[in-house]
Amino acid sequence: MRFPIPSTPQRRADALSVVSNPHPSHRPSLRLLAWATLKSERGQTVCQRRLQAQPVTQLKQVT
């Protein structure tokens, strides 16, 4: 069952900012939510079972 969430330009801009420019302060769950938001904006689906099967890894900052 799909529940449509109304799209707003601010939501899209925030998600794009998180995905395209990740910071160490961004948690993996925030990046995942932003990625899922952008996919749903494009009309694509996100499979929760596949997401739950994959471990969330921390991104290492390269200095």
C-alpha positions in Angstrom: 0.0 0.0 0.0 1.4 3.4 -0.9 0.6 6.6 0.9 1.3 9.6 -1.2 3.2 12.4 0.6 2.7 15.8 -0.9 5.8 17.1 -2.6 7.2 20.5 -1.6 10.1 22.4 -3.1 11.7 22.8 0.3 11.5 19.0 1.1 13.2 18.3 -2.3 15.9 20.9 -1.7 16.7 19.6 1.8 16.9 16.0 0.5 19.1 17.0 -2.4 21.4 19.0 -0.1 21.9 16.0 2.2 22.5 13.5 -0.6 24.8 15.7 -2.7 26.8 17.2 0.1 27.0 14.8 3.1 28.6 16.1 6.3 30.0 14.0 9.2 27.2 15.3 11.3 24.6 13.7 9.0 23.6 10.4 10.4 23.2 7.4 8.0 19.5 7.3 8.8 19.2 11.0 7.6 21.0 10.2 4.4 18.8 7.1 3.8 15.7 9.2 4.4 16.9 11.9 2.0 17.7 9.3 -0.7 14.3 7.6 -0.2 12.6 11.1 -0.5 14.3 11.8 -3.8 13.4 8.3 -5.2 9.8 8.9 -4.3 9.8 12.3 -5.9 10.8 10.6 -9.1 8.0 8.1 -8.8 10.3 5.2 -7.9 9.6 2.7 -5.1 11.8 1.9 -2.1 11.7 -1.7 -0.9 11.8 -1.8 2.9 12.8 -5.4 3.1 15.9 -4.8 1.0 16.8 -1.8 3.1 16.4 -3.7 6.3 18.6 -6.5 5.0 21.6 -4.2 4.3 23.6 -2.9 7.2 24.0 0.8 7.5 27.7 1.7 7.5 29.3 4.9 8.6 30.9 6.9 5.9 34.5 7.7 6.7 35.7 11.3 6.3 38.8 11.6 4.2 41.1 14.4 5.3 
